[in-house]
Amino acid sequence: MSRAVVLARHPEGAVTEQDFSVVDVADTGLPAGFFRTRNRVISLDAGFRQWMTEGAGDNYLTGMQIGEPVQSIVLGEVIESDHPDYAVGTLVSARTAWEEQSVLDGSDLCSPLEVASDVPLHQYVGILGPTGMTAWIGLFEIGQPKPGETVVVSAAGGAVGTVVGQLAKAEGCRVIGLTSTRDKADWLENDVGYDVVVDRETQPDLAGALREACPDGVDIFFDNVGGEALDTVISQLREQARLVLCGAISQYESAVQPLNNSWELITKRARMEGFMFSDYFESFPEIAEDLQSRLQRNALKSFDAVYEGIEATPRAFCDMMHGASRGKCLVTLD
Amino acid sequence: MSRAVVLARHPEGAVTEQDFSVVDVADTGLPAGFFRTRNRVISLDAGFRQWMTEGAGDNYLTGMQIGEPVQSIVLGEVIESDHPDYAVGTLVSARTAWEEQSVLDGSDLCSPLEVASDVPLHQYVGILGPTGMTAWIGLFEIGQPKPGETVVVSAAGGAVGTVVGQLAKAEGCRVIGLTSTRDKADWLENDVGYDVVVDRETQPDLAGALREACPDGVDIFFDNVGGEALDTVISQLREQARLVLCGAISQYESAVQPLNNSWELITKRARMEGFMFSDYFESFPEIAEDLQSRLQRNALKSFDAVYEGIEATPRAFCDMMHGASRGKCLVTLD
């Protein structure tokens, strides 16, 4: 017997803990070619909110169904195996679900993981896992920062935002964050290392605050939010700017805020590009090595909000969606 | 004494001939370092409409002022010179104005032009000039087409659209046009070589018509229109699609139609990029050579709407803006 969190109903608007329920899952036999994991860490990622909405399936993922375990990135240890590549004892990172045990066949972003003894295990779903990969790929592959450029990051206090800010700073850029509260803005400036952070709480005029923070305009916008924030930044680009579309959390829970300023992309000769970390699967080992080396040299810090136990998963997810957690939000099941 | 067309008032909404007036310009002395041209061909380009609106200056161009000659690309012959690089008799292409004579210093997209005796002179402001350059650069540098891909072009019957369609077809792509009337659509399919053309007149459901024309989705969108057309195409992209933002004629004369589908750029990992032909100045000779070679081999046709005399310029511009001209719209002054 193990437990899983299933979707109790499709959230409408702001997701709540009541949209989920924890259920017991009976043990089943292992199908040929599959393996079973005891899950150790569950990663919470805002992007999955998109696929919780009723009828939300698209070219990237199927929509989540009521009564089914909730999709997620999970780190587990193989405890039973009929698969040659996944021996018992292997640690794996997989796109599976909020569940204590998973039965997998090795497909769908599933890969064996080598872990270092001096690295907290949970960092492998965060800064050394998909979150760190997303930050790294978006900034370097899509954004292509040059020293001296101005980089703006939305949802700067989130998992990806805290990593992007540090990486861009290390690249010699001036790094501006956008976040919800002044308290979080202070933390981002003092602890994470952003140069300036604009917060929605005390600076409701985003356009004005951004102009003050970036008087010469924006070279790179790493966007996790979409909507109004994206549209405002588009109106303050420098020529040859790059807009890295990583996520659009503003529209996962409410109506789409349309973009009015796309003409600016022409006169500024700007590039706006969406990406998914999963397309860069083959570069993961190399990127992980770079991130791990930065961590070891203390050139990069991991900021984590760690929750415990499968029952905590819905709360953790809601906290992350609504800005109550800082850095990487995750649940440990040990 | 020569004549020029000046802005009589800032157009509001659809531009009309009454927004301009033809004035006599007194001869003046030539300042040191300048030269004077007798203009031969005036190019009409929709993009300039943007800068006719009151207060429209931006990072790319200054806004046009009432009583001042209207900005344009012009081909002229040097008739008086105090500039070492522009001897009398030289043909030059310049960003200047709707005027019979210009006094220039060689800056602002001004360059001497070598013309072939067997090429109609007016083609040097069209398919062999900025128009052809724009089509070529947008398609090859930004769009990067591969054989077998589906390329959609908006304002397909315009100067740039007729060239892009032919170039993409020659590249082995399936080429779909968007245009205003069924009559123009037939011409684009039969004479210009588009595979399928969707027209606003008989196919008001753009999304449905586009899905029928591109059942597997759109790889490249070469967009001259912006607004609703752009938003609709964004919702029907294939993965790794490229959106070439060349112009946004839909919003030069009316309110901006906002984009609602930018989330699709993420899941489709699509790239949307604006460009201006003027950034590729150094590649012009090479691109012109390629275009000229295609013309000579009969692998490319130039479609031109030729008007005569400076007084015809306002009418030509209005015809171009409102879809009454086909292909490259220009005025000859010979």
Chai-1 contact restraints between the chains, C-beta under 6 A:
chainA,res_idxA,chainB,res_idxB,connection_type,confidence,min_distance_angstrom,max_distance_angstrom,comment,restraint_id
A,D58,B,T267,contact,1.0,0.0,6.0,A-B,restraint_1
A,N59,B,T267,contact,1.0,0.0,6.0,A-B,restraint_2
A,Y60,B,T267,contact,1.0,0.0,6.0,A-B,restraint_3
A,L245,B,L265,contact,1.0,0.0,6.0,A-B,restraint_4
A,L245,B,I266,contact,1.0,0.0,6.0,A-B,restraint_5
A,A248,B,W263,contact,1.0,0.0,6.0,A-B,restraint_6
A,V256,B,N260,contact,1.0,0.0,6.0,A-B,restraint_7
A,P258,B,P258,contact,1.0,0.0,6.0,A-B,restraint_8
A,P258,B,L259,contact,1.0,0.0,6.0,A-B,restraint_9
A,P258,B,N260,contact,1.0,0.0,6.0,A-B,restraint_10
A,L259,B,P258,contact,1.0,0.0,6.0,A-B,restraint_11
A,L259,B,L259,contact,1.0,0.0,6.0,A-B,restraint_12
A,L259,B,S262,contact,1.0,0.0,6.0,A-B,restraint_13
A,N260,B,V256,contact,1.0,0.0,6.0,A-B,restraint_14
A,N260,B,P258,contact,1.0,0.0,6.0,A-B,restraint_15
A,S262,B,L259,contact,1.0,0.0,6.0,A-B,restraint_16
A,W263,B,A248,contact,1.0,0.0,6.0,A-B,restraint_17
A,L265,B,L245,contact,1.0,0.0,6.0,A-B,restraint_18
A,L265,B,G274,contact,1.0,0.0,6.0,A-B,restraint_19
A,I266,B,L245,contact,1.0,0.0,6.0,A-B,restraint_20
A,I266,B,G274,contact,1.0,0.0,6.0,A-B,restraint_21
A,T267,B,D58,contact,1.0,0.0,6.0,A-B,restraint_22
A,T267,B,N59,contact,1.0,0.0,6.0,A-B,restraint_23
A,T267,B,Y60,contact,1.0,0.0,6.0,A-B,restraint_24
A,R269,B,G274,contact,1.0,0.0,6.0,A-B,restraint_25
A,R269,B,F275,contact,1.0,0.0,6.0,A-B,restraint_26
A,R269,B,M276,contact,1.0,0.0,6.0,A-B,restraint_27
A,A270,B,G274,contact,1.0,0.0,6.0,A-B,restraint_28
A,R271,B,E273,contact,1.0,0.0,6.0,A-B,restraint_29
A,M272,B,M272,contact,1.0,0.0,6.0,A-B,restraint_30
A,E273,B,R271,contact,1.0,0.0,6.0,A-B,restraint_31
A,G274,B,L265,contact,1.0,0.0,6.0,A-B,restraint_32
A,G274,B,I266,contact,1.0,0.0,6.0,A-B,restraint_33
A,G274,B,R269,contact,1.0,0.0,6.0,A-B,restraint_34
A,G274,B,A270,contact,1.0,0.0,6.0,A-B,restraint_35
A,F275,B,R269,contact,1.0,0.0,6.0,A-B,restraint_36
A,M276,B,R269,contact,1.0,0.0,6.0,A-B,restraint_37
